[in-house]
Amino acid sequence: MTNLLFATNNKHKLHEVRAIMGHEFNILSLKDVNLDIDIPETRETIEGNAVQKARFIYEMTGKNCFADDTGLEIDALEGRPGVYSARYAGENCSFDDNIDKILLELSGKENRKACFRCVICLILDGNEYLFEGRIDGVITLERRGKDGFGYDPVFLPDGYRQTFAEMPTYLKNGISHRGRAVDQMAKELKGKQVNR
């Protein structure tokens, strides 16, 4: 079984990625390797943050690892919140604070098109690989659904009638930006037949 360290402190992301990767890969958390640290996210792009986080943990541990960064990009807000999605309403904001802010900023706007983008940086034996997943949709007028996290209650993917927060987990993971990026990473790993 392949061991991979996921460079995140976000328990929701950890749970989601473990569900997507299945039993073929052993996804380790930072707690599993006794790391309790804040990982820097100071780059101006989603790609930059993913690379920064993966390199930081790889240099610290020497273990094969990966990191992701995700952003919600809204057309009417000129691509915001983008790289600032997690802290859009302020440094110590909640998911609800972020949702409140974008709903307020979109008030009265007809164009509610948006996309979620996820970039994963995998470092395997010192080599870096980038994978990107994207899904397009719209921002709903109000919250719908109780599952998921982040902006899931207000993101309605194109071609579906349920927000991410209304979908069963298996469906969301099968179509989401993170699901698509993780799937690409899994295919790369299987192709290399990594066996640790």
C-alpha positions as CSV (number, residue, x, y, z in Angstrom):
1,M,0.0,0.0,0.0
2,T,1.3,3.4,-0.9
3,N,1.8,5.9,2.0
4,L,1.2,9.5,1.2
5,L,1.2,12.4,3.6
6,F,-1.5,15.0,3.0
7,A,-0.2,18.4,3.8
8,T,-3.3,19.9,5.4
9,N,-4.8,20.8,8.7
10,N,-8.3,20.7,7.3
11,K,-10.1,17.6,8.6
12,H,-12.9,18.0,6.0
13,K,-10.5,17.8,3.1
14,L,-8.7,14.9,4.7
15,H,-11.9,12.9,5.1
16,E,-13.0,13.8,1.5
17,V,-9.6,12.8,0.0
18,R,-9.5,9.5,1.9
19,A,-13.0,8.6,0.6
20,I,-12.0,9.4,-3.0
21,M,-8.6,7.6,-2.9
22,G,-10.1,4.4,-1.4
23,H,-8.1,1.6,0.3
24,E,-5.4,1.3,-2.3
25,F,-3.6,4.3,-0.8
26,N,-2.9,5.1,2.9
27,I,-3.4,8.8,3.3
28,L,-1.6,10.0,6.4
29,S,-2.6,13.2,8.2
30,L,-0.1,15.6,9.8
31,K,-1.2,14.2,13.2
32,D,-0.2,10.7,12.0
33,V,3.4,12.0,11.8
34,N,3.2,14.1,14.9
35,L,3.2,17.5,13.1
36,D,1.2,20.3,14.6
37,I,2.1,23.3,12.6
38,D,0.7,26.1,10.5
39,I,1.5,25.6,6.8
40,P,2.3,28.8,4.9
41,E,-0.1,29.9,2.2
42,T,1.3,33.2,1.0
43,R,1.3,32.9,-2.8
44,E,-1.0,34.9,-5.1
45,T,-2.3,31.9,-7.0
46,I,-4.0,28.6,-6.2
47,E,-1.1,26.7,-8.0
48,G,1.5,28.7,-6.0
49,N,-0.1,27.8,-2.7
50,A,-0.4,24.1,-3.5
51,V,3.3,24.0,-4.4
52,Q,4.4,26.0,-1.4
53,K,2.5,23.8,1.0
54,A,3.8,20.5,-0.5
55,R,7.4,21.7,-0.6
56,F,7.2,22.9,3.0
57,I,6.0,19.6,4.3
58,Y,8.4,17.5,2.1
59,E,11.4,19.5,3.2
60,M,10.4,19.1,6.8
61,T,9.6,15.4,6.7
62,G,11.3,13.9,3.6
63,K,8.1,11.9,3.1
64,N,6.2,11.6,-0.2
65,C,3.4,14.0,0.2
66,F,0.8,16.2,-1.6
67,A,-1.0,19.4,-0.9
68,D,-4.0,21.1,-2.5
69,D,-5.3,24.5,-2.8
70,T,-8.8,25.3,-3.8
71,G,-10.6,28.4,-4.9
72,L,-14.1,29.5,-5.7
73,E,-14.0,31.9,-8.7
74,I,-17.2,34.0,-9.3
75,D,-17.6,35.8,-12.7
76,A,-19.5,38.8,-11.3
77,L,-16.9,39.3,-8.6
78,E,-14.0,39.3,-11.1
79,G,-12.8,35.9,-10.0
80,R,-13.1,36.5,-6.3
81,P,-12.8,35.0,-3.7
82,G,-10.3,32.8,-5.6
83,V,-7.1,32.3,-3.7
84,Y,-8.6,33.9,-0.7
85,S,-11.7,31.6,-0.5
86,A,-10.9,30.1,2.9
87,R,-10.5,33.5,4.6
88,Y,-12.6,35.8,2.3
89,A,-14.5,37.4,5.2
90,G,-11.4,37.8,7.4
91,E,-8.6,35.8,9.0
92,N,-10.7,34.1,11.7
93,C,-13.9,33.8,9.7
94,S,-16.2,30.9,9.6
95,F,-17.7,29.1,6.5
96,D,-20.9,31.0,7.2
97,D,-19.1,34.3,7.3
98,N,-17.7,33.7,3.8
99,I,-21.0,32.6,2.4
100,D,-22.7,35.7,3.9
101,K,-20.1,37.9,2.2
102,I,-20.5,36.5,-1.3
103,L,-24.3,36.4,-1.1
104,L,-24.3,40.1,-0.1
105,E,-21.8,41.0,-2.9
106,L,-24.0,39.1,-5.4
107,S,-27.2,40.7,-4.3
108,G,-29.1,42.0,-7.3
109,K,-26.7,40.6,-9.8
110,E,-28.1,38.4,-12.6
111,N,-24.8,36.7,-13.5
112,R,-24.2,34.1,-10.8
113,K,-21.8,31.9,-12.8
114,A,-18.9,30.5,-10.8
115,C,-16.4,27.6,-10.8
116,F,-14.5,25.7,-8.3
117,R,-10.8,25.0,-9.0
118,C,-8.5,22.6,-7.2
119,V,-4.8,22.2,-7.8
120,I,-2.8,19.4,-6.2
121,C,1.0,19.3,-6.0
122,L,2.3,15.8,-5.4
123,I,6.0,15.4,-4.5
124,L,7.1,11.8,-5.1
125,D,10.8,11.0,-4.5
126,G,11.6,14.6,-4.9
127,N,9.8,15.0,-8.2
128,E,6.8,17.4,-8.5
129,Y,3.5,16.8,-10.3
130,L,0.6,19.1,-10.7
131,F,-3.0,18.1,-11.2
132,E,-6.0,20.4,-11.7
133,G,-9.7,19.8,-11.3
134,R,-12.5,22.2,-12.2
135,I,-16.3,22.3,-12.1
136,D,-18.6,25.0,-13.3
137,G,-21.9,26.1,-11.8
138,V,-23.8,28.9,-10.3
139,I,-24.2,30.5,-6.9
140,T,-27.7,30.0,-5.5
141,L,-29.7,32.8,-3.9
142,E,-29.7,31.1,-0.5
143,R,-28.1,28.2,1.3
144,R,-29.4,24.7,0.4
145,G,-28.4,21.5,2.2
146,K,-26.6,20.5,5.4
147,D,-23.7,18.4,4.2
148,G,-20.3,19.3,2.8
149,F,-18.3,22.3,4.0
150,G,-17.1,25.7,2.8
151,Y,-19.2,27.1,0.0
152,D,-21.0,23.8,-0.7
153,P,-24.5,25.0,0.4
154,V,-24.5,27.8,-2.3
155,F,-22.7,26.0,-5.2
156,L,-25.0,24.4,-7.8
157,P,-23.0,22.5,-10.4
158,D,-24.0,22.7,-14.0
159,G,-26.4,19.9,-15.0
160,Y,-27.6,19.2,-11.5
161,R,-30.5,20.2,-9.3
162,Q,-28.7,19.7,-6.0
163,T,-26.0,21.9,-4.4
164,F,-22.9,20.2,-3.2
165,A,-24.3,20.3,0.3
166,E,-27.5,18.5,-0.8
167,M,-25.7,15.7,-2.7
168,P,-24.8,12.3,-1.3
169,T,-21.1,12.2,-0.7
170,Y,-20.4,9.6,-3.4
171,L,-22.0,11.9,-6.0
172,K,-20.2,15.0,-4.9
173,N,-16.8,13.3,-4.8
174,G,-17.4,11.8,-8.2
175,I,-17.9,15.2,-9.9
176,S,-16.2,17.8,-7.7
177,H,-13.1,19.8,-8.5
178,R,-11.2,18.1,-5.7
179,G,-12.5,14.7,-6.8
180,R,-11.3,15.3,-10.4
181,A,-7.8,16.4,-9.3
182,V,-7.4,13.5,-6.8
183,D,-8.5,11.1,-9.5
184,Q,-5.8,12.4,-11.8
185,M,-3.2,12.0,-9.0
186,A,-4.4,8.4,-8.3
187,K,-4.0,7.5,-12.0
188,E,-0.5,8.9,-12.0
189,L,0.4,6.9,-8.9
190,K,-1.1,3.7,-10.3
191,G,0.8,4.2,-13.5
192,K,4.1,4.4,-11.6
193,Q,3.1,1.4,-9.6
194,V,4.5,3.0,-6.5
195,N,4.8,0.3,-3.8
196,R,5.8,1.4,-0.3
